[in-house]
Amino acid sequence: MQRLSTTIGTIAESNVKLIDPRKFLLQAVISSFKKALLALAVFSFFCPALPFYSSAQAKEPIPADLNLFEDKEKGYNILLPRAWKVKSDSFVDVVAAPGEAVNGVNPIPNVKVVVKPIPTGHTLDTICDTAVRQWSAIWKVESDKKSDAGEVPTRKLILVQSLKLPVDSSQPVTQQTKILKAFAVSKENYFIISCSNYVDDFEKTQTMFNKIVDSLTLTKP
């Protein structure tokens, strides 16, 4: 004990200062941070060509057979077939169909987009369920699934629709089509995307139809 006391006294007399452990830890952190910055600067100097990828840059390129359609007023973008013509009418916001067929009565194949304000108290599911009930007389639903394949969550129905067309008032024609119908919502609006083809031809366009539905993006909340 006497030797320990003598040693402590000797340290005190020789003006040797004990290091505060908190200051030691802070100095170590600062030193490591400076080394990391130096390493990053060296790496950037010797590797200037390496690109920085943001989430937007990482998005898949637009397929060659599709084209981007933008509606800034309604706040959404969607891909549509590049070779098809596009128009709007009093019933839907967008109709896309091949060539001059777009001007006909319910042209087939087609893609239609409807955008409406969300009624108070409604959600994605209640809007979809209401539509199924309202159109049950002409819709035969084959599948009903929720999907997160695109940027915007959707509820996708595959259904067969039987629709009487007023081609001839004496003998109305029943048009039977198969449809991928997708429902989505934003903060203010709901979206219905309908992709239709004849029953026998639906499988030929189903992959493209899913790409169209999954391409929906919102530019407004």
N, C-alpha and C positions, 0 to 999 in steps of 0.2 A: 504493500500500500504506500509506504514511504517513497519507494522508487517511482511509482506511478505519479504521485503528487509532484515529485521533483521533475519528472518529464514534462508534465503539464505546465509547471512553472517556467521551465526552460523555453517551451514553445511560446508562451506569453511574452517572456522577456525579449525573445528574438524578433518580435513584431510579425510573426507568421500569422496570416489571417485565414480562418477556416472558411471554406466555400459554402455558401447557402445552396442546398440541394435544389431549391426551386429555380434559382438563377442558372444553375448547371443544366437543368432539364430544358429551360427556355433556350439557352445557347445551343444545345444539341439539336433542338427542333429547327432553329434558324439555319444552322449549318447544313442540315439535311435538305431543307427547302432550297437553299442557294445551289446545292449540288444538283438537285433535280431540275432547276431552271437552266443551269448551265448545260446539262445533258440534253434538254429539250431544244435549246438554241443550237447546239452542235448538230443534232439530228435534223432540224429544220434546214440548216445551212447545206448539209450534204444531200438531203432528200427533198428538194423543193418541188419535185414533180408529182409527189404522191397526193391524190385528190382527197378532199374532205366530203364525205357523203352525209347529207341531211336526210330526214325521213322523206321529204318531197322528192329528192334525187333518187331515192331507192325504189320509187314506184315503178311498176312495170310499164314498158312503152306501150303506146296505143297500137293494137293490132292493125294490120294493113287493111283489113276489110271494114274497119269501123272508123268513125269520125266523131270528134268531140262537139256536143251541142251544149251551149251555155244559155241559161236564162237568168240574167242578173236581177231582174225584177222579182222573180219568185225565189231566187237564191239557191239554184242548184245547177249541177252539170251532169250530163249523162252521155254515154257513147251510143251512137246510132249507126246503122249500116251506111257505109260511105256511098254506095251506089244508089241508095234510095233517095227519094224526094221527101221533103218535110213541109207540112203546113199545119195550121191550127183551124179549129172551127168552133161553133157555139157550144159544143158538148165537151170537147177535150182540149187541153192546152197544146198538145203536140200529137200529130199523126205522121208516121213515117211508113212509106210503102214503095215498092218498085215502080219507077217510071210514072207514067200518066195514071196508073191505077190508083194513085193517092187521091185523085179527084173523084173516084167512084164511091158507091155506097158500101161501107165496111169492106175495103179492099183486103185481100188475103194473098200473101202474108202481110202482117202489119205490126207495128209497135205504137202503142198509145200511152201518153203520160197525162194524168189528171192531177192537178194541184189545187187543194181547197183549204180554207182555214179550218183548224180543228174545232169542232163544236165543244162547248164548255163541258167539262167532266169526262170527256172521251180520251181513250188511250189507243195505242196501236191495236191491241186485241179487240177492244169494243168496236172500233171502226171496221175491222176485218169481219168480226162475227155478225155485225149488222148487215154488211154487204152480202154475206153468204145467205142470211135469212131473206133479205129483200129479193135476191135473184135466184132463189131456190127453184123456181118454176122452170128456168132455162139452164141452170148450172148443175152439172153432176161432178162433184168434187172427188178427185181420185187420190190426192195427197195434200197434206197441210203441215208445213214444217217451218220452224223459225231458223233463220240463217244469219251467221256472222261472217260470211265469206267476203263481203265487201266492207267498205269503210262505214257504211250506214247499215245498222241491223234491219233486217226485213222479215216479213212473214210471207212465205211463198206458197201459193196454191197452184196445183195443176188440175185443170178441170176441162170437161167437155161441155161446150155451149151449143145449144140448138136455138137458132134465131131465125124467125120468119122475116124475109125481106120483101118489101113492096115492089117487086120487079113487075109483076102483073097483078092488077087489082082483082082479077077474076080467079087467078091461080097463084097465090103467094108461094114463094120458094123458101124452103127451110134450109138454111145454111148451117152445117155442123162443123165446128172447129175445135181444136184443142189449144188451150191457152195456159201459159205461165203467167200468173197474175200475182204481183208482189205489192205488199203494203209496207209503207215506211212513214215515219213522223219526224218532224223537226219541232222546235219550240212553238211555232205558230201554225204550221201547215201539216197536212197529211198528203201523202203521195200514193197514187195507184199506177203501177206500171203494168201494162198488159201486152204480152207478146203472143201473137196468134198465128196459127197456120192450119191448113187442113189436117184432119186427123191422121191420114196416111203419110203426110209429109212432116209431121211435127218433129219426129226424132232427128231429121236432117238438120233442123235449125235449133234444136234444144240447147246445144252447147253455146251457140252464138247468143241465144236469148238469155242464158244465165250470165254470160259476160256483160250483157247490156244492163241487167238488173244489178249485178254486183259493182258496176262502174258508177252508180249513183253517189255523188258527193254533194255536200251542203256548203254553200258559200255564205249562208246566213245561219245564225243559231237556230 
